[in-house]
């Protein structure tokens, strides 16, 4: 039987992150102590990257950073997939800068 790992507010736990958490009892205990909103931030941070290599690194960092005491991903704009609140002006600014930069490639 596979151990159940809690998801977030918007995002379900992806298989790769779930496996990594189940493989580390300390990280899993910390994960389950997080609020659904905090878990959602970690999940979104992990799945919002484009390259598999980066995603693999994010999964490893979730485990390491939880065990270091971090409750949410650092220096990240937050989950833009939530529909229960509007995107803040600061996040709108960051997203607009990203769109401008990606259009100049």
DSSP file (Angstrom, degrees, kcal/mol; ACC not computed):
  #  RESIDUE AA STRUCTURE BP1 BP2  ACC     N-H-->O    O-->H-N    N-H-->O    O-->H-N    TCO  KAPPA ALPHA  PHI   PSI    X-CA   Y-CA   Z-CA
    1    1 A X              0   0    0      0, 0.0     2,-0.3     0, 0.0     0, 0.0   0.000 360.0 360.0 360.0 134.3    0.0    0.0    0.0
    2    2 A X        -     0   0    0      1,-0.1     2,-0.2     0, 0.0     0, 0.0  -0.620 360.0-115.0 -83.0 137.9    1.3    3.5   -1.0
    3    3 A X        -     0   0    0     -2,-0.3     2,-0.3     1,-0.1    19,-0.1  -0.518  29.9-121.7 -72.3 137.0    1.5    6.1    1.8
    4    4 A X        -     0   0    0     -2,-0.2     2,-0.4    18,-0.0    -1,-0.1  -0.643  24.7-163.1 -82.5 134.1   -0.8    9.0    1.2
    5    5 A X        -     0   0    0     -2,-0.3     8,-0.3     8,-0.1    13,-0.1  -0.974  22.7-115.8-120.1 130.7    0.8   12.4    1.1
    6    6 A X        -     0   0    0     -2,-0.4     2,-0.1     1,-0.1     6,-0.0  -0.313  27.9-152.3 -67.6 144.6   -1.3   15.6    1.5
    7    7 A X        -     0   0    0      1,-0.2     5,-0.2     6,-0.1    33,-0.2  -0.065  18.9 -96.9 -96.7-158.4   -1.6   18.0   -1.4
    8    8 A X        -     0   0    0      3,-3.3    29,-0.2    31,-0.2    -1,-0.2  -0.273  39.9 -84.5-111.7-163.4   -2.2   21.8   -1.5
    9    9 A X  S    S+     0   0    0     27,-0.8    28,-0.1    -2,-0.1     3,-0.1   0.914 122.9   4.8 -72.6 -45.7   -5.1   24.2   -1.9
   10   10 A X  S    S+     0   0    0     26,-0.2     2,-0.4     1,-0.1    -1,-0.1   0.758 124.0  64.6-106.8 -40.0   -5.0   24.1   -5.7
   11   11 A X        -     0   0    0      3,-0.0    -3,-3.3     1,-0.0     2,-0.2  -0.712  67.4-140.6 -99.2 137.3   -2.4   21.5   -6.6
   12   12 A X        -     0   0    0     -2,-0.4     2,-0.4    -5,-0.2    -6,-0.1  -0.537  43.7 -89.9 -79.8 158.2   -2.4   17.8   -5.9
   13   13 A X        -     0   0    0     -8,-0.3     2,-0.1    -2,-0.2    -6,-0.1  -0.570  44.0-128.7 -72.4 125.4    0.9   16.3   -4.9
   14   14 A X     >  -     0   0    0     -2,-0.4     4,-2.6     1,-0.1     5,-0.2  -0.411  19.2-114.6 -74.1 154.7    2.8   15.2   -8.0
   15   15 A X  H  > S+     0   0    0      1,-0.2     4,-2.6     2,-0.2     5,-0.2   0.875 112.1  52.2 -58.6 -42.9    4.2   11.6   -8.0
   16   16 A X  H  > S+     0   0    0      1,-0.2     4,-1.8     2,-0.2    -1,-0.2   0.904 113.6  43.4 -65.0 -40.0    7.9   12.6   -8.0
   17   17 A X  H  > S+     0   0    0      2,-0.2     4,-2.3     1,-0.2    -1,-0.2   0.895 113.0  52.9 -70.5 -39.8    7.5   14.9   -5.0
   18   18 A X  H  X S+     0   0    0     -4,-2.6     4,-2.6     1,-0.2     5,-0.2   0.928 109.4  48.7 -60.0 -46.0    5.3   12.3   -3.2
   19   19 A X  H  X S+     0   0    0     -4,-2.6     4,-1.7     1,-0.2    -1,-0.2   0.902 110.9  50.6 -61.4 -41.9    7.9    9.6   -3.7
   20   20 A X  H  < S+     0   0    0     -4,-1.8     4,-0.4    -5,-0.2    -1,-0.2   0.897 112.5  46.6 -64.6 -40.1   10.7   11.8   -2.5
   21   21 A X  H >< S+     0   0    0     -4,-2.3     3,-1.4     1,-0.2     7,-0.5   0.916 110.5  51.3 -68.6 -43.2    8.7   12.7    0.7
   22   22 A X  H 3< S+     0   0    0     -4,-2.6    -1,-0.2     1,-0.3    -2,-0.2   0.831 106.0  57.3 -62.6 -31.4    7.8    9.1    1.4
   23   23 A X  T 3< S+     0   0    0     -4,-1.7     2,-0.5    -5,-0.2    -1,-0.3   0.602 106.2  53.3 -75.7 -10.8   11.4    8.2    1.1
   24   24 A X    <>  -     0   0    0     -3,-1.4     4,-2.6    -4,-0.4    -1,-0.2  -0.885  65.9-168.6-130.5 100.8   12.4   10.7    3.9
   25   25 A X  H  > S+     0   0    0     -2,-0.5     4,-2.3     1,-0.2     5,-0.2   0.855  87.6  50.8 -59.2 -39.5   10.4   10.3    7.1
   26   26 A X  H  > S+     0   0    0      2,-0.2     4,-2.0     1,-0.2    -1,-0.2   0.941 112.5  45.3 -65.1 -47.1   11.7   13.5    8.6
   27   27 A X  H  > S+     0   0    0      1,-0.2     4,-2.8     2,-0.2    -2,-0.2   0.893 112.5  52.5 -63.1 -39.3   10.8   15.6    5.5
   28   28 A X  H  X S+     0   0    0     -4,-2.6     4,-2.6    -7,-0.5    -1,-0.2   0.910 107.6  50.9 -64.2 -42.1    7.4   13.8    5.3
   29   29 A X  H  X S+     0   0    0     -4,-2.3     4,-0.9     2,-0.2    -1,-0.2   0.905 113.2  45.5 -62.0 -40.9    6.5   14.6    8.9
   30   30 A X  H >X S+     0   0    0     -4,-2.0     4,-0.7     2,-0.2     3,-0.7   0.926 110.9  53.9 -66.7 -44.2    7.4   18.3    8.3
   31   31 A X  H >< S+     0   0    0     -4,-2.8     3,-1.3     1,-0.3    -2,-0.2   0.921 107.9  49.4 -54.2 -47.5    5.4   18.3    5.1
   32   32 A X  H 3< S+     0   0    0     -4,-2.6    -1,-0.3     1,-0.3    -2,-0.2   0.704 105.6  58.4 -69.9 -18.5    2.3   17.0    6.9
   33   33 A X  H << S+     0   0    0     -4,-0.9    -1,-0.3    -3,-0.7    -2,-0.2   0.615  89.3  95.8 -83.7 -12.6    2.7   19.7    9.5
   34   34 A X  S << S-     0   0    0     -3,-1.3     2,-0.1    -4,-0.7    38,-0.0  -0.358  84.6-105.6 -73.6 155.8    2.5   22.5    6.9
   35   35 A X     >  -     0   0    0      1,-0.1     4,-2.5    -2,-0.1     5,-0.2  -0.433  32.1-110.3 -71.6 156.9   -0.8   24.2    6.1
   36   36 A X  H  > S+     0   0    0      1,-0.2     4,-2.2     2,-0.2   -27,-0.8   0.858 120.9  55.0 -56.2 -34.1   -2.4   23.3    2.8
   37   37 A X  H  > S+     0   0    0    -29,-0.2     4,-1.8     2,-0.2    -1,-0.2   0.909 108.1  46.7 -66.9 -42.0   -1.5   26.7    1.5
   38   38 A X  H  > S+     0   0    0      2,-0.2     4,-1.9     1,-0.2    35,-0.2   0.908 112.4  50.1 -66.4 -41.6    2.2   26.3    2.3
   39   39 A X  H  X S+     0   0    0     -4,-2.5     4,-2.7     1,-0.2   -31,-0.2   0.906 107.7  55.4 -61.2 -39.9    2.2   22.8    0.7
   40   40 A X  H  X S+     0   0    0     -4,-2.2     4,-2.9    -5,-0.2     5,-0.2   0.898 104.8  52.6 -58.8 -41.7    0.5   24.4   -2.3
   41   41 A X  H  X S+     0   0    0     -4,-1.8     4,-2.6     1,-0.2    -1,-0.2   0.930 110.8  46.8 -61.6 -45.9    3.4   26.9   -2.6
   42   42 A X  H  X S+     0   0    0     -4,-1.9     4,-2.0     2,-0.2    -2,-0.2   0.925 113.8  48.0 -62.1 -44.6    6.0   24.1   -2.6
   43   43 A X  H  X S+     0   0    0     -4,-2.7     4,-2.4     2,-0.2     5,-0.2   0.948 113.5  46.4 -62.3 -48.5    4.1   22.1   -5.1
   44   44 A X  H  X S+     0   0    0     -4,-2.9     4,-1.6     1,-0.2    -1,-0.2   0.907 111.3  52.1 -61.7 -42.4    3.5   25.0   -7.5
   45   45 A X  H  < S+     0   0    0     -4,-2.6    -1,-0.2    -5,-0.2    -2,-0.2   0.877 112.7  47.2 -59.3 -38.1    7.2   26.0   -7.2
   46   46 A X  H >< S+     0   0    0     -4,-2.0     3,-0.6    -5,-0.2    -2,-0.2   0.895 117.8  38.4 -72.3 -41.3    8.2   22.5   -8.1
   47   47 A X  H 3< S+     0   0    0     -4,-2.4    -2,-0.2     1,-0.2    -1,-0.2   0.574  98.2  77.8 -90.2  -8.8    5.9   22.0  -11.1
   48   48 A X  T 3< S+     0   0    0     -4,-1.6    -1,-0.2    -5,-0.2     2,-0.2   0.395  73.4  97.2 -84.8   5.8    6.2   25.5  -12.5
   49   49 A X    <   -     0   0    0     -3,-0.6    -3,-0.0    -4,-0.1     6,-0.0  -0.553  65.6-143.7 -91.6 160.8    9.6   24.9  -14.1
   50   50 A X  S    S+     0   0    0     -2,-0.2     2,-0.3     1,-0.0    -1,-0.1   0.821  74.8  65.1 -94.8 -34.5   10.1   24.0  -17.7
   51   51 A X  S  > S-     0   0    0      1,-0.1     4,-2.2     4,-0.0     5,-0.2  -0.718  71.5-137.2 -98.6 141.9   13.0   21.6  -17.8
   52   52 A X  H  > S+     0   0    0     -2,-0.3     4,-2.8     1,-0.2     5,-0.2   0.869 105.6  57.6 -60.5 -37.9   13.0   18.1  -16.1
   53   53 A X  H  > S+     0   0    0      1,-0.2     4,-1.9     2,-0.2    -1,-0.2   0.916 108.3  46.2 -59.6 -43.5   16.5   18.7  -14.7
   54   54 A X  H  > S+     0   0    0      2,-0.2     4,-2.4     1,-0.2    -1,-0.2   0.897 111.3  51.9 -66.7 -40.4   15.3   21.8  -12.9
   55   55 A X  H  X S+     0   0    0     -4,-2.2     4,-2.5     2,-0.2    -2,-0.2   0.930 108.0  51.4 -62.0 -44.7   12.2   20.0  -11.7
   56   56 A X  H  X S+     0   0    0     -4,-2.8     4,-2.0     1,-0.2    -1,-0.2   0.902 110.6  49.5 -58.1 -41.2   14.4   17.2  -10.3
   57   57 A X  H  X S+     0   0    0     -4,-1.9     4,-2.4     1,-0.2    -1,-0.2   0.890 109.3  52.0 -64.7 -39.8   16.5   19.8   -8.5
   58   58 A X  H  X S+     0   0    0     -4,-2.4     4,-2.5     2,-0.2    -2,-0.2   0.909 107.2  52.1 -64.3 -41.8   13.4   21.5   -7.1
   59   59 A X  H  X S+     0   0    0     -4,-2.5     4,-1.6     1,-0.2    -1,-0.2   0.932 111.8  46.7 -60.0 -45.0   12.2   18.2   -5.7
   60   60 A X  H  X S+     0   0    0     -4,-2.0     4,-2.3     1,-0.2    -1,-0.2   0.894 111.6  51.7 -63.0 -39.7   15.5   17.6   -4.0
   61   61 A X  H  X S+     0   0    0     -4,-2.4     4,-3.4     2,-0.2     5,-0.3   0.864 103.1  58.4 -67.2 -35.9   15.5   21.1   -2.6
   62   62 A X  H  X S+     0   0    0     -4,-2.5     4,-2.3     2,-0.2     5,-0.2   0.954 109.9  44.3 -56.9 -49.0   12.0   20.7   -1.2
   63   63 A X  H  X S+     0   0    0     -4,-1.6     4,-1.8     1,-0.2    -2,-0.2   0.951 118.1  43.2 -60.9 -50.8   13.3   17.8    0.9
   64   64 A X  H  X S+     0   0    0     -4,-2.3     4,-1.0     1,-0.2    -2,-0.2   0.917 115.5  47.3 -63.6 -44.9   16.5   19.6    2.0
   65   65 A X  H  <>S+     0   0    0     -4,-3.4     5,-2.6     1,-0.2     4,-0.4   0.836 108.3  54.3 -72.8 -32.4   14.9   22.9    2.7
   66   66 A X  H ><5S+     0   0    0     -4,-2.3     3,-1.5    -5,-0.3    -1,-0.2   0.939 109.5  48.8 -60.8 -45.0   12.0   21.4    4.7
   67   67 A X  H 3<5S+     0   0    0     -4,-1.8    -2,-0.2     1,-0.3    -1,-0.2   0.715 106.2  57.7 -70.0 -19.4   14.6   19.7    6.9
   68   68 A X  T 3<5S-     0   0    0     -4,-1.0    -1,-0.3    -5,-0.1    -2,-0.2   0.508 126.7-100.3 -84.9  -5.9   16.5   23.0    7.2
   69   69 A X  T < 5S+     0   0    0     -3,-1.5     2,-0.2    -4,-0.4    -3,-0.2   0.459  72.2 146.0 104.4   1.6   13.3   24.6    8.7
   70   70 A X      < -     0   0    0     -5,-2.6    -1,-0.3     1,-0.1     3,-0.1  -0.545  27.4-171.7 -74.2 136.6   11.9   26.4    5.7
   71   71 A X  S    S+     0   0    0     -2,-0.2     2,-0.3     1,-0.2   -29,-0.2   0.625  71.2  18.2-101.7 -18.5    8.1   26.5    5.6
   72   72 A X  S    S-     0   0    0     -7,-0.1    -1,-0.2   -31,-0.1     2,-0.1  -0.970  95.5 -82.7-146.3 158.0    7.7   28.0    2.1
   73   73 A X        -     0   0    0     -2,-0.3     3,-0.5   -35,-0.2     2,-0.2  -0.419  50.3-124.1 -64.7 137.7    9.9   28.4   -1.0
   74   74 A X  S    S+     0   0    0      1,-0.2     3,-0.1    -2,-0.1    -1,-0.1  -0.534  80.5   7.5 -83.8 146.2   12.2   31.4   -0.7
   75   75 A X  S    S+     0   0    0     -2,-0.2     2,-0.4     1,-0.2    -1,-0.2   0.873  93.1 129.1  57.2  45.3   12.3   34.2   -3.2
   76   76 A X        -     0   0    0     -3,-0.5    -1,-0.2     1,-0.1     3,-0.1  -0.980  63.1-130.0-132.5 143.4    9.4   33.0   -5.3
   77   77 A X        -     0   0    0     -2,-0.4     2,-0.1     1,-0.2    14,-0.1   0.664  53.4-117.0 -71.6 -16.4    6.4   35.0   -6.4
   78   78 A X        -     0   0    0    -37,-0.1     2,-0.4    13,-0.0    -1,-0.2  -0.293  47.2 -36.4 102.5 170.3    3.8   32.5   -5.2
   79   79 A X        -     0   0    0      1,-0.2     3,-0.5    -2,-0.1   -38,-0.1  -0.508  42.5-172.9 -72.4 121.2    1.2   30.3   -6.8
   80   80 A X  S    S+     0   0    0     -2,-0.4    -1,-0.2     1,-0.2     7,-0.1   0.401  74.9  76.1 -92.0   2.3   -0.5   32.1   -9.7
   81   81 A X        +     0   0    0      2,-0.0     2,-0.2     0, 0.0    -1,-0.2   0.521  65.6 111.1 -91.6  -6.8   -3.0   29.2  -10.1
   82   82 A X        -     0   0    0     -3,-0.5     3,-0.2     1,-0.1   -72,-0.0  -0.500  42.4-175.1 -72.3 132.9   -5.2   30.2   -7.1
   83   83 A X  S    S+     0   0    0     -2,-0.2    -1,-0.1     1,-0.1     3,-0.0   0.399  70.1  81.1-105.5   0.4   -8.6   31.5   -8.1
   84   84 A X  S    S+     0   0    0      1,-0.1     2,-0.3     2,-0.0    -1,-0.1   0.502 101.3  27.1 -86.0  -2.6   -9.6   32.4   -4.5
   85   85 A X  S    S-     0   0    0     -3,-0.2    -1,-0.1     3,-0.0     2,-0.1  -0.991  86.5-104.7-153.1 150.6   -7.7   35.7   -4.5
   86   86 A X        -     0   0    0     -2,-0.3     2,-0.3     1,-0.1    -3,-0.0  -0.392  45.7 -96.4 -72.7 155.2   -6.6   38.2   -7.2
   87   87 A X        -     0   0    0      1,-0.1    -1,-0.1    -7,-0.1    -7,-0.1  -0.561  47.2-115.1 -70.4 131.7   -3.0   38.3   -8.2
   88   88 A X     >  -     0   0    0     -2,-0.3     4,-2.6     1,-0.1     5,-0.2  -0.233  19.8-112.3 -67.5 157.2   -1.3   41.0   -6.2
   89   89 A X  H  > S+     0   0    0      1,-0.2     4,-2.1     2,-0.2     5,-0.1   0.867 117.9  54.1 -57.5 -37.3    0.1   44.1   -8.0
   90   90 A X  H  > S+     0   0    0      2,-0.2     4,-2.0     1,-0.2    -1,-0.2   0.899 110.6  45.2 -66.7 -38.7    3.7   43.0   -7.2
   91   91 A X  H  > S+     0   0    0      2,-0.2     4,-2.8     1,-0.2     5,-0.2   0.890 110.2  54.8 -70.7 -38.8    3.2   39.6   -8.8
   92   92 A X  H  X S+     0   0    0     -4,-2.6     4,-2.3     1,-0.2    -2,-0.2   0.903 108.0  50.6 -58.5 -40.5    1.5   41.2  -11.8
   93   93 A X  H  X S+     0   0    0     -4,-2.1     4,-2.2     2,-0.2    -2,-0.2   0.940 110.8  47.4 -62.6 -48.3    4.6   43.4  -12.2
   94   94 A X  H  X S+     0   0    0     -4,-2.0     4,-2.2     1,-0.2    -2,-0.2   0.921 112.9  49.2 -60.4 -44.7    6.9   40.3  -12.0
   95   95 A X  H  X S+     0   0    0     -4,-2.8     4,-2.2     1,-0.2    -1,-0.2   0.889 109.7  51.2 -63.7 -39.1    4.8   38.4  -14.5
   96   96 A X  H  X S+     0   0    0     -4,-2.3     4,-2.0    -5,-0.2    -1,-0.2   0.883 110.0  50.1 -66.2 -37.1    4.7   41.4  -16.9
   97   97 A X  H  X S+     0   0    0     -4,-2.2     4,-2.4     2,-0.2    -2,-0.2   0.896 109.9  51.2 -65.5 -40.3    8.5   41.6  -16.8
   98   98 A X  H  X S+     0   0    0     -4,-2.2     4,-2.6     1,-0.2    -2,-0.2   0.914 109.3  50.1 -62.9 -42.9    8.8   37.9  -17.5
   99   99 A X  H  X S+     0   0    0     -4,-2.2     4,-1.4     1,-0.2    -1,-0.2   0.904 111.4  48.5 -63.7 -41.3    6.5   38.2  -20.5
  100  100 A X  H  X S+     0   0    0     -4,-2.0     4,-0.6     1,-0.2    -1,-0.2   0.906 113.6  47.1 -64.2 -42.3    8.5   41.1  -21.9
  101  101 A X  H >< S+     0   0    0     -4,-2.4     3,-0.7     1,-0.2    -2,-0.2   0.878 111.1  50.2 -68.7 -38.1   11.8   39.3  -21.4
  102  102 A X  H >< S+     0   0    0     -4,-2.6     3,-0.8     1,-0.2    -1,-0.2   0.783 106.2  57.4 -72.5 -24.7   10.6   36.0  -23.0
  103  103 A X  H 3< S+     0   0    0     -4,-1.4    -1,-0.2     1,-0.2    -2,-0.2   0.649  99.0  60.0 -77.5 -14.9    9.3   38.0  -26.0
  104  104 A X  T <<        0   0    0     -3,-0.7    -1,-0.2    -4,-0.6    -2,-0.2   0.425 360.0 360.0 -94.4   2.4   12.8   39.4  -26.7
  105  105 A X    <         0   0    0     -3,-0.8    -1,-0.2    -4,-0.2    -2,-0.1   0.482 360.0 360.0 -77.8 360.0   14.5   36.0  -27.2
